[in-house]
């Protein structure tokens, strides 16, 4: 059973550019969530995808968008990058349950630096 | 928003038990309590979760107060590898996790 993987590990972009981050879910998981973690803070929920549909969104602007593919891998796209977008981006996969019992498995994250 | 309150930091000695407290006084009847931890330079890692009863697994124990307004994560014998930020999270339906600032646990040799 392979764990959650993310690519790239590190990325440097300039303000105004666009970026795509990738995530491969753990085998058998049908739900992927993305989080942004600024330095010294807890992760903040961006959005979640279940069966290729967005299934909940946090307080992030529309320039943050995502995709989930039939094999349950996922992408996070950020347009018009701002300096404050510099953070660790975490992907987490899980098996959907309506109760609050499902554990999430996190990848190691992608460190994005916006200059 | 699903709020919990934890101390900013705690310190323990190696091989001693650690009790990490969490307050969730506004918890609803169907919210689960989850604990995750984040080691340096890694993504968060699931530790344990519970609803009403105390729970044990290979990593830790979770003691939930009878009124469910607080809980305690128990590491029975702390090791240096347990040094991490520990997050206590209320989880309703679905998978959204609302992280707070967590508790930074330092383990002294």
Interface residues (C-beta under 8 A of the other chain):
Chain A: X4 X31 X33 X35 X41 X42 X43 X44 X45 X48 X55 X56 X58 X90 X92 X94 X96 X98 X99 X100 X101 X102 X103 X104 X105 X106 X107 X108 X109
Chain B: X30 X31 X32 X34 X36 X42 X43 X44 X45 X46 X49 X85 X87 X90 X91 X92 X93 X94 X95 X96 X97 X98 X99 X100 X101 X102
